[in-house]
Amino acid sequence: MMKSLDELAKIREQARKKVDIRDSKHGIKIVVGMDTCGISAGARPVLLELVAEVQKRNLNDVSVVQTGCIGVCRLEPMIEVYKEGEEKVTYVEITAEKARRIIEEHIVNGKIVDEYTIGAIE
């Protein structure tokens, strides 16, 4: 069912209130595209799953933040991972399940999940 722009804006705002948005200059930053294109593609459950996994694992050096459209709407939901001293990694077509795997493999164990990256899709 297609949601109206007002409904999507409310969902986005609810998600924003639930998320501890810390914009740390250190550690790891996970950026979730939460514009209407991302939200309509399923970014809200991805955002909530990322936050839950970070909290569950007590990853205090990891922040989960929101942004508007990342720029490739057809590949939403998208997330970008920024680690100090490393190139940004862009993950595309993310689900809550894929988000858990990214936390486990990339964030915790330092291994990029190549098949979810924009390079693998493009």
C-alpha positions in Angstrom: 0.0 0.0 0.0 1.4 3.4 -1.0 1.8 5.8 1.9 1.1 9.5 1.5 3.9 12.0 1.9 2.4 13.1 5.3 2.4 9.5 6.5 6.0 9.0 5.4 7.0 12.2 7.1 5.4 11.0 10.3 7.1 7.6 10.1 10.5 9.4 9.5 9.9 11.7 12.5 9.0 8.8 14.7 12.1 6.9 13.7 14.2 10.0 14.3 12.9 10.3 17.8 13.6 6.7 18.6 17.2 6.9 17.4 20.1 8.1 19.5 21.6 10.4 16.9 25.2 11.0 18.0 27.3 12.5 15.3 30.7 11.4 16.5 33.9 12.5 14.8 35.6 9.3 16.1 34.8 5.7 15.7 32.4 4.3 13.1 29.4 6.2 11.6 26.6 4.4 9.8 24.4 6.7 7.7 21.0 5.6 6.7 19.2 7.3 3.8 15.8 8.3 5.3 14.3 10.5 2.6 10.9 9.5 1.2 12.5 7.3 -1.4 14.5 5.4 1.3 11.5 5.2 3.7 9.1 3.9 1.0 11.7 1.3 0.0 12.0 0.0 3.6 14.7 2.1 5.3 12.8 2.4 8.6 13.1 -1.2 9.7 16.8 -1.1 8.5 17.4 2.0 10.7 15.7 0.4 13.7 17.6 -2.9 13.3 21.0 -1.1 13.0 20.2 0.9 16.2 19.0 -2.3 18.0 22.2 -4.3 17.0 24.5 -1.4 18.0 22.8 -1.2 21.4 22.6 -4.9 22.0 26.3 -5.3 21.3 27.2 -2.2 23.3 29.1 -0.7 20.4 29.8 2.6 22.0 32.1 3.8 19.2 29.4 3.3 16.6 26.9 6.0 15.8 23.8 5.5 13.6 22.6 8.7 11.9 20.1 9.7 9.3 20.5 11.7 6.1 18.2 12.6 3.2 18.4 10.9 -0.1 21.8 9.4 -0.8 21.3 9.8 -4.5 20.5 6.5 -6.1 16.8 6.0 -5.3 16.4 2.8 -7.2 18.9 1.1 -4.9 17.3 2.2 -1.6 17.4 1.4 1.2 21.0 2.4 1.3 23.5 2.9 4.1 27.0 4.3 4.2 29.6 3.1 6.6 32.4 5.5 7.6 35.4 4.2 9.5 38.3 6.4 10.4 41.2 6.0 8.0 39.2 3.9 5.5 37.2 4.7 2.4 33.4 5.0 2.8 31.5 1.8 2.0 28.0 2.1 0.4 25.6 -0.7 0.9 22.4 -0.9 -1.3 19.1 -2.7 -1.2 19.4 -3.3 2.5 17.0 -5.3 4.6 16.9 -5.7 8.4 18.5 -9.1 7.9 21.3 -7.7 5.8 21.8 -4.9 8.3 22.4 -7.5 11.1 25.0 -9.2 8.8 26.7 -5.9 8.1 27.0 -5.2 11.9 28.4 -8.7 12.5 30.8 -8.9 9.7 31.8 -5.3 8.8 31.4 -3.3 12.0 32.4 -6.0 14.5 34.8 -8.1 12.5 36.1 -5.6 9.9 35.2 -7.6 6.8 33.2 -5.7 4.2 30.1 -7.6 2.9 31.1 -7.2 -0.7 27.9 -8.7 -2.2 25.8 -5.9 -0.6 27.9 -3.0 -1.9 27.1 -0.6 -4.6 30.0 -1.9 -6.6 28.6 -5.5 -6.7 25.2 -4.2 -7.9 26.4 -1.6 -10.4 
